[in-house]
Amino acid sequence: MYELLPEIFTLSNGMRVVYLHANAQVAHLGVTVLAGSRFERPQENGLAHFLEHCIFKGTTNRKTFHVLSRLDSVGGELNAYTAKEELCVYASFSKEHILRATELLSDIMLNSNFPEKEIKKEKEIIIDEINSYLDSPSDKIFDDFEEMIFKGHALGNNILGTRESVQSFTREHLLEYMKRSFTADNMVISFVGDMSKSQLERILEKHFGACTEGKHKHQPEIFEPVPTFYKRSKEANYQVHAIIGGMAPGYKDDERRGMALLTNILGGPALNSRLNLSIREKYGYSYNVEAGYTSYADTGYWSVYFGTDQKYVDKSMSLVQKELKLLCDKKLGVLQLNQAKEQLKGYLALSLDSNSGLMLGLGKSLLLFDQIDTIAEICEGIDQLTANELLEVANRFFSAEQCSQLIFDLQDAD
């Protein structure tokens, strides 16, 4: 596996930049901000996502049409996303348009002015997005599970917000959120493309050097675990949806790699995952069964999801619990462990095949981890995992008393 050699430098205002040279025609530039939904204050649920939508709707220099056309007119792409911890605005473009892309991103991030008519229009769009999500139980169940497992904490809030919260937002809310979050110490720029570091530094200094320096990097409110739960409600239309899961290590915890390996063995994307071989291939109970692990700064959670016919719900859940217990009771053999490690490293290699994904990943890593691990360091960490360590992680997080369940039954089911 080849090594990537990203470099980190700092602009005069303290904003950090991660740079990776790539001999490619297309370049990728992103600005990642520590301004995700967990940093919203009470009564602000959904504001970060609302800001992500409205940030393209005009600046002090451009109207909406000119923002949206500036890169699109030369075949580039402008996009954004909001997560629980970060908000990111990014662009992909032919490398000769680096000046155009950088100036546009800086204008969006530093000069957005949120016209009232655009705010009103975007509220309707987001409420339609909320309705769409509410109409999809396979999506809604994940958000409901997070709301319950992080009960009473901002991590449990739906990123989209609610119809009521979105309707309440004003231009002043947006401007205040940007003022407290879009400061140099809360932002990271990432670039992957064919340009020298010195050239990029000069361009970024020109366009982002005026960003407010800021005094304090956002610090997340610590989460205290809540009791496990079991809930079953009638919210599905054609198929029962179910999640079993529990708490997991945060992304600064040494156990995170062990958890990533275990969830991949359990129900990763491979066709040979234990749950796929059992629930889908052997018994034919479910078309879609998957395990996942989501980590945040100080905590995380794991989950197993499946959708199935009403008559197979309990049988499928029993099979999931059987596999969880097996990971708690029996150490992986030498061959099993080595195969699992090679598979996880193979997924890492596949993730490096996208320069756009690399740009986003590098920015997020520097912003949230304050460092970027080399591929060699990541692979070494995976290789050092032992069967005993994995057994300890499994027992700490997969034992029956640590598991919560959420099931969406058919609305007309007895």
KETI-756415 format. One record per residue: residue in three letters; x, y, z of N, C-alpha, C in turn. Coordinates in steps of 0.2 Angstrom, whole numbers, plus 2048, in hexadecimal, padded with zeros to 3 digits. Example, Ala and Ser with C-alpha at 12.3 -4.5 7.8 and 13.67 -1.06 7.14 Angstrom:
ALA8427E482783E7EA8278427F0827 SER8407F58238447FB824840800827 
END
This chain:
MET8047FA800800800800804806800 TYR80380B7FB8078117FB806816800 GLU80B81A80280A81E807808825805 LEU80482980880283080780683480B LEU80983A80980D83E80D80A84580D PRO80484681080184D811806851815 GLU80585881480985D81880486181B ILE80686482180286882480686F825 PHE80287582480587B825800880828 THR80288582A7FD88A82E7FD89182A LEU7F88948297F789B8277F98A082C SER7F98A682A7FB8AB82F7F68AC835 ASN7F08AA8337EB8AB8387EA8A583D GLY7EE8A083C7EE89A8407E989483D MET7E78958377E38908337E788B831 ARG7E68858327EA87F8307E887C829 VAL7ED87A8257EC87881E7EF87181E VAL7EC86C81B7EF8668197EF865812 TYR7F586480F7F68648087F985D806 LEU7F685B8007F98547FE7F98557F6 HIS7FF8547F48008557EC7FE84F7E9 ALA7FA8507E37F884A7DF7F884C7D8 ASN7FC8487D47FD8497CD7F68487C9 ALA7F184C7CA7EB84B7C77E88517C3 GLN7E48517BF7E18567BB7DC85A7C0 VAL7D88567C47D38597C87D685A7CF ALA7D58607D27D78617D97D18627DE HIS7D28617E47CD8617E97CF8667EF LEU7CA86A7F17CB86F7F67C586F7FB GLY7C786F8017C186F8067C387380C VAL7BE87680F7BE8798167BA87681B THR7BD8738207B986F8257B987382B VAL7B387482E7B28788347B087483A LEU7B28758407B08728467A9876848 ALA7A487484479E878845798873843 GLY79986C84579386884478E868849 SER78986484978386584D784864854 ARG78986185678A86085D78D867861 PHE78E86C85D79087285F78B87785F GLU78587585D77F87985D77D87A865 ARG77A88086677888286D77088086D PRO76E87F87376687E87476288386F GLN75D88086C75988486875C885861 GLU76288286076588385976587C855 ASN76287785776287185476087184D GLY76586F84876587084176887683E LEU76B87A84276D88184077487F83C ALA77887B83D77E87A83A77C877832 HIS77787383277587082C772876828 PHE76E87A82B76A87F828770884825 LEU77588582977A88A82677E887820 GLU77F88082078287D81A77E87E814 HIS77787E81577387F80F77388780D CYS77388B81277289281077989680E ILE77E89281078589580E786896807 PHE7838938037838947FB77F8997F8 LYS77B89C7FD7758A07FA7778A87F9 GLY77E8A97F977F8B07F87858B37FD THR7898B77FA78E8BA7FF78E8C27FE THR7928C58017928CD8007958CE7F9 ASN7988C97F579A8CA7EF7968C77E9 ARG7928C27EB78F8BE7E67888BD7E8 LYS7838BC7E377D8BA7E477D8B27E3 THR7778AF7E57778A87E57798A57DE PHE7778A77D97788A57D27808A57D1 HIS7838AA7D378A8AB7D178E8A67D6 VAL78C8A57DC78F8A07E078F8997DD LEU7898977DB7888907D978B88F7D2 SER78C8957CE78E8947C77968957C6 ARG7998987CC7A08997CB7A48937C9 LEU7A388E7CC7A78887CB7A48837C6 ASP79D8837C679987F7C279A8817BB SER79B8877B979C8897B27A38877AF VAL7A78857B37AE8827B17AE87A7B2 GLY7A88777B37A88707B47AA86E7BB GLY7AB8727C07AC8707C77A686F7CB GLU7A786D7D17A286B7D67A386E7DC LEU79D8717DF79E8747E67998707EA ASN79B86E7F079686A7F479886C7FC ALA79486980079586980779186480B TYR79386381179085E81579086081D THR78B85E82178B85F82878B85882B ALA78F85883079085283578F85483C LYS78F84F84078E85184879485584A GLU79A85584879F85984A7A285E845 GLU7A185D83F7A486183A79F863835 LEU7A186983279D86C82C7A386D827 CYS7A186B8207A786B81B7A486E815 VAL7A78738127A687580B7AC874807 TYR7AA8718017B086F7FD7AF86F7F5 ALA7B486F7F27B386F7EA7B886B7E7 SER7B68687E17BA8647DC7BA8687D6 PHE7C08687D27C186D7CC7C786B7C9 SER7C786D7C27CE86C7BE7D38707C1 LYS7D986E7C27DE8717C67E08787C3 GLU7DE87A7BD7E08807BB7DB8867BE HIS7D68837C17D18887C47D28887CC ILE7D78877CE7D98887D67D788F7D8 LEU7D98947D57D889B7D77D189C7D8 ARG7CD89A7D37C689B7D37C28977D9 ALA7C48917DA7C188D7DF7C38907E6 THR7C98927E77CC8947ED7C889B7EF GLU7C889F7EA7C48A67EB7BD8A57ED LEU7BA8A07E97B389F7EB7B289C7F2 LEU7B58977F37B58947FA7B6899800 SER7BB89D7FF7BC8A28047B68A7804 ASP7B38A97FF7AE8AE7FE7A88AB802 ILE7A78A48017A18A18047A28A080C MET7A889E80E7A989D8157AA8A3819 LEU7AC8A98167AD8AF8197A88B5818 ASN7A58B48137A18BA8117998B8810 SER7978B38117908B181078B8B6814 ASN7868B88117828BD81477A8BB815 PHE7798B58127728B281476C8B7812 PRO76B8B880C7658BC80A75E8B980D GLU75A8BD8107548BB81374F8B680E LYS74F8B880874B8B480374D8AD802 GLU7548AD8027578A68027568A2808 ILE7578A580E7558A281474E89F814 LYS74A8A38127438A081274289A80D LYS74589B80874489580374888F805 GLU74E89080875188A80B74E886810 LYS74A88A81474688781A742882817 GLU73E88381173A87F80E73D87980C ILE74387A80974787480674986F80C ILE74B87281174E86E81774886A81A ILE74286E81B73C86A81D73A864819 ASP73B86581273986080E73E85A80F GLU74585C81074A857811748853818 ILE74685781D74485382373E84F822 ASN73985181E73384D81C735846818 SER73A84781473D84181074083C815 TYR74483F81974783A81E742837823 LEU73D83B825738838829734832825 ASP73483381F73182E81B735828819 SER73B82781C74082281A74281F821 PRO73E81A82374081782A74781482A SER74A81282475180F824756814826 ASP75481A82575882082675782382D LYS75082382F74E82683575082283B ILE75181C83A752817840759819843 PHE75E81B83E76581C841765823845 ASP76182884276182E84675D82D84D ASP75882984D754828853759824858 PHE75D81F85576181C85A76682085D GLU76982585976E82985C76B82E861 GLU76583085F76183486476083186B MET75F82A86B75E827871764825874 ILE76A823871770821874774827876 PHE77382D873776833876770838879 LYS76C83587C76683987F76883F883 GLY76584588276784A88676D84E884 HIS77184C87F77784F87C776851875 ALA77A85687377A85886C77B853867 LEU77F84E86978184986477A845862 GLY77584586676F84286576A845860 ASN76C84C85F76785085B76884E854 ASN76284E85076284D849766853846 ILE76A85284176E85783E76985B83A LEU76485983775F85D83375B862838 GLY75B86083E75686484374F862842 THR74B86684474386484474086A83F ARG73A86983D73686E83A73687483E GLU73587384473487984873A87D849 SER74087A84A74687D84B748881845 VAL74787D83F749880839745886837 GLN73F88683973B88C83773D89283C SER74089184174189684674889A844 PHE74C89784075389A83F7528A083B THR7568A583C7578AC83975E8AD836 ARG75E8B28337658B483076A8B5836 GLU7678B883B76C8BA84176E8B3844 HIS76A8AE84476D8A78467738A5842 LEU7728A583C7778A383777E8A7838 LEU77D8AE8387838B28397868B1840 GLU7828B08457858AF84C7898A884C TYR7868A384978989C84979089C845 MET7908A083F7968A183B79B8A583F LYS7998AA84379E8AE8467A28AA84C ARG79E8A684F7A18A28557A589C852 SER7A389A84C7A689384A7AB894844 PHE7AA8998407AE89983A7B489E83B THR7B989B8407BF89F8427C589A840 ALA7CA89D83F7D089983D7D2893841 ASP7D18948487D388E84C7CE88884C ASN7C888A8497C38858487C2882841 MET7C788483C7C68828357CD87F833 VAL7CC87A82E7D287782B7D0877823 ILE7D58798207D58798187D9872816 SER7D686F8117D986980F7D9869807 PHE7DF8678047E08677FD7E38617FA VAL7E185E7F57E48597F27E485B7EA GLY7EA85B7E77EA85D7E07F185F7DE ASP7F28617D87F88627D47FA8697D5 MET7FD86B7DA7FF8727DC8058717E1 SER80A8767E180F8757E680C8787EC LYS80F8767F280D8797F880E8807F9 SER8138837F681588A7F781088E7F3 GLN80E88C7ED80888F7E980288F7ED LEU8008897EF7FA8897F37FA88D7F9 GLU7FF88E7FD8008928037FE899801 ARG80189B7FC8008A27FA7F98A47F8 ILE7F689F7F47EF8A07F27EA8A07F9 LEU7EB89B7FD7E789B8037E88A1808 GLU7EE8A38087F08A980D7EC8AF80A LYS7EC8B08037E88B58007E18B5802 HIS7DE8AF8017D78AF8027D48AD808 PHE7D88AA80D7D58A88137D98AB819 GLY7DE8AF8177E28B281D7DE8B7821 ALA7D98BA81E7D58BF8227D08BB826 CYS7CF8B58267CB8B282B7CC8B3832 THR7C78B48367C88B683D7CC8B1841 GLU7D18B38457D68AE8487D28AA84D GLY7CE8AD8517CB8A98567CF8A885C LYS7CC8A68627D08A58687CF89E86B HIS7CA89B86A7C889586D7C5890868 LYS7C988A8677C68858637C0882867 HIS7BB8808637B587D8667B787786A GLN7B48768707B58708747AE86D874 PRO7AE8668737A78638737A586287A GLU79F86287B79C86088279D859883 ILE79F8578897A185088A79A84C88B PHE79A84688879484288879483D88E GLU78F83C89278F83789778A832895 PRO78C82B895788826892781826896 VAL77C82489277582389577381B896 PRO76E81989976D81289A76B80F893 THR76C80989276A80588C76280588C PHE7608048867588048857567FF880 TYR7507FE88074C7F987B7467FD879 LYS7457FE87273F80287073D7FF86A ARG7367FE8697337FB86372D7FF862 SER72D80285C72780685A725805853 LYS71F80785171C80584A71E80B846 GLU72380B84272581183D72680E836 ALA72680883572880582E72280482A ASN72480482371E80381F71E7FC81C TYR7247F98197247F38167297EE819 GLN72D7F081D7337EC8207347EE827 VAL7367EA82B7387EC83273F7EE832 HIS7417F38357487F583674A7F583D ALA7507F283E7527F184575A7F3845 ILE75B7F684B7627F884D7647F5854 ILE7697F285576C7F085B7737F385C GLY7757F786177B7FA86277D7FC869 GLY78280086978480387078A80786F MET78C80987579280E87579880B872 ALA79D8108707A380D86D7A881386E PRO7AF81186D7B481686E7B481C86A GLY7B682286C7B78288697BD827864 TYR7BE82C8607C382C85B7CA82D85D LYS7CA82F8647D18308677D382A86B ASP7CE82586C7CF81F8707D381A86D ASP7D88178707DC81286E7D880C86B GLU7D280B86E7CE80586C7CA806865 ARG7CB80C8627C780D85C7C9808856 ARG7CF8068567D18028507CE7FB851 GLY7CE7F98587CB7F28597C47F2858 MET7C07F88597B97F88587B87F8850 ALA7BC7FC84D7BB7FC8457BC7F5842 LEU7C17F18457C27EB8427BC7E6844 LEU7BA7E684A7B47E284C7AE7E3849 THR7AC7E98487A67EB8447A77E983D ASN7AD7E983A7AE7E78337AD7E0832 ILE7B07DC8377AF7D58377A77D3838 LEU7A47D783C79D7D583E7987D7838 GLY7997DD8357947DE8307967E482B GLY79D7E48297A07E982579D7E881E PRO79F7EB81979D7EB81279E7E580E ALA7A37E18117A57DB80D79F7D680D LEU79F7D280879A7CC80879B7C780C ASN7A27C780F7A37C18147A37C381B SER79F7C981C79E7CB82379A7C6827 ARG79B7C582D7977C08317907C0830 LEU78D7C68317867C78317837C682A ASN7877C88257857C781E7847C081C LEU78A7BC81E78A7B581D7847B1821 SER7837B482777D7B082B7767B3829 ILE7757B982A76E7BB82976C7BB822 ARG7707BD81E76E7BE81776F7B7813 GLU7767B58137777AF80F7757A9811 LYS7757A78187737A181A76C7A081B TYR7697A681E7627A581F75D7A981B GLY7607AE81775C7B28137577B7816 TYR7587B981C7547BD8207547C481E SER7597C781C75A7CE81A75E7CF814 TYR75C7D48107607D780B7667DB80D ASN7647DF8127697E481476A7E381C VAL7707E181E7737E182577A7E4825 GLU77B7E882A7817EB82A7837ED831 ALA78A7EE83278C7F08397907F6838 GLY7907FB83C79480183B796804842 TYR79B80884179E80B8477A0812846 THR79D81784A79D81E8497A182184F SER7A682484E7AA8278547AA82F854 TYR7AA83285A7AA83985B7B083A85F ALA7B18418617B68438657B783F86B ASP7B283E86F7B383B8767AF835876 THR7AB8338717A782D8727A582A86B GLY7A182586B79F82286479A81D865 TYR79781A86079281586179381085B TRP79180A85C79180585778A802856 SER7898008507827FD84F7827F884A VAL77D7F484A77B7EF8457747F0843 TYR7737F183C76C7F383A76A7ED835 PHE7647EB8357617E783075A7E982E GLY7587E88287517E882774E7E1825 THR7487DF8277467D982573E7D8826 ASP73C7D28247357D18247337D082C GLN72D7D282D72A7D283472C7CB838 LYS72B7C683472C7BF8377337BD838 TYR7387C183673F7BF8367427C483B VAL73F7C983E7427CE8437467CA848 ASP7427C684C7457C385274A7BE851 LYS7497BB84B74F7B68497557BA847 SER7547BF84375A7C384175E7C6847 MET75A7C984C75D7CC8527617C6856 SER75E7C18567617BB85A7687B9856 LEU7687B985076E7B884C7737BD84D VAL7717C484E7767C984F7797C8856 GLN7747C785B7777C686277B7C0862 LYS77A7BB85E77F7B585E7867B785C GLU7867BB85778D7BD8547907C2859 LEU78C7C685C78F7CA8617927C6867 LYS78E7C28697917BD86F7977B986D LEU7977B786779D7B38647A37B7865 LEU7A37BE8637A87C28637AB7C486A CYS7A67C386F7A87C48767AA7BE879 ASP7A97B88777AA7B287A7B07AE877 LYS7B27B08707B77AC86D7BC7B0869 LYS7C27AF86B7C77B38687C87B1860 LEU7CA7B685C7CB7B48557D17B0855 GLY7D17AB8507D77A784F7DC7AB84B VAL7E27A984A7E77AC8477E57AE840 LEU7E37A983C7E17AA8357DB7AF834 GLN7D67AE8397D07B38397D37BA83A LEU7D77BB83F7D97C28417DD7C583B ASN7E27C18387E67C48327E27C582C GLN7DD7C182B7D87C38257D47C9827 ALA7D27CA82D7CE7D082E7D27D682E LYS7D97D68307DD7DB8307DE7DD828 GLU7E07D88247E17DA81D7DB7DD81A GLN7D57DA81C7CF7DD8197CE7E581A LEU7CF7E68217CF7ED8237D47F2820 LYS7DA7EF81F7DF7F381B7DD7F4814 GLY7DA7EF8117D87EF80A7D37F5809 TYR7CE7F580E7C97FB80E7CD80180E LEU7D28028127D68088137D980A80C ALA7DB8058087DE8068027D98097FD LEU7D38067FD7CD8087F97CB80F7FA SER7CC8118017CA8188027CF81D800 LEU7D581B7FE7DA81F7FC7D98207F4 ASP7D581D7F17D481D7EA7D08237E7 SER7CE8277EC7CA82D7EA7CD8337ED ASN7D08387E97D383E7EB7CE8427EF SER7C88437EC7C38477F07C28447F7 GLY7C183D7F87C183B7FE7C783C803 LEU7CC83C8007D383D8037D3844806 MET7D18498027D08508047CC85180A LEU7C684E80A7C184E80F7C484B815 GLY7C78458147C984181A7CF84581E LEU7D484881A7DA84B81C7D7851820 GLY7D385581E7D085B8217CD859828 LYS7C98548287C585282E7CA84F833 SER7CF84B8317D48488357D884E839 LEU7DA8538357DE8588387DA85C83D LEU7D385E83B7CF86283F7CD85E846 LEU7CB8588457C985484B7CE85084F PHE7D384E84C7D984A84F7DF84E851 ASP7DF85484D7E585884E7EB85584B GLN7EA8508477F084C8447EE84883E ILE7F284683A7F08418357F583B835 ASP7F28368367F68308377F882E830 THR7FF82B82F8018288297FD822827 ILE7FD81F8217FB8198207FE813823 ALA80581482480980F82780780F82F GLU8068158328048158397FD81283A ILE7F88138357F28108367F2808835 CYS7F68068307F77FF82F7FA7FB835 GLU7FF7FF8378037FC83D7FE7FB843 GLY7FA8008447F58008497F07FA849 ILE7EE7F98427EA7F38417EE7EC842 ASP7F47EC8407F87E68407F97E4848 GLN7FA7E984C7FB7E88537F67E6857 LEU7F07E68547EA7E38587EA7DC859 THR7E97DA85F7E97D38617E27D0862 ALA7E27C98627DC7C68637D97C886A ASN7DE7C886F7DC7CA8767D97D1877 GLU7DC7D58737DA7DC8737D37DD870 LEU7D17D986B7CB7D98687C67D686C LEU7C77D18707C37CE8747C17D387A GLU7C67D687C7C47DB8817C07E187F VAL7C17E38797BD7E88767B67E6875 ALA7B57E08727AE7DD8717AB7DC878 ASN7AE7DA87D7AA7D98847A97E0887 ARG7AD7E58857AB7EB8887A57EF885 PHE7A47ED87E79F7F187B7997ED878 PHE79B7E68777967E28737927DD878 SER7937DD87F7907D98837887DB883 ALA7847D688577D7D788577B7DD889 GLU77E7DE88F77B7E389377D7EA890 GLN7827EA88B7847F188877F7F3882 CYS77B7EE8807787EF87A7717F287B SER76F7F78767687FA8767657F786F GLN75E7F886F75B7F68697567FB867 LEU7557FC86074F80085E74D7FC858 ILE7467FB8587437F785273D7FB850 PHE73C7FC8497377FF8467327FA843 ASP72D7F88467287F38447247F683E LEU7207F283A71B7F48367167F8839 GLN7137FD83670E8018397087FD83A ASP7067F88367007F58377017EE83A ALA7077ED83D7097E78407057E6847 ASP7047E08497007DF8507057E0855 
END
